[in-house]
């Protein structure tokens, strides 16, 4: 039994194939180039990841050397003095 999502996916794929068949060979090559670029591109970054990367880009490399290796698991210790885990 096919799920609704599977049917929708198949309908989209079929629509793309039908539209592609109507294009000239040159346009089909352009479409293929575009599809290959989409396949190579990285997945979208999460909002948090994008915010962190934007903030981190301005931090000098030597400052990262001062970050303790267990900072992520003991953030409460380093920020608030809580006992280490």
Secondary structure, DSSP 4 states (H G I P E B T S, - for coil): ---HHHHHHHHHHHHHHHHHHHS-HHHHHHHHHHHHHHHHSPPPPPHHHHHHHHHHTTS-HHHHTTS-TTTTTTHHHHHH-PPP-
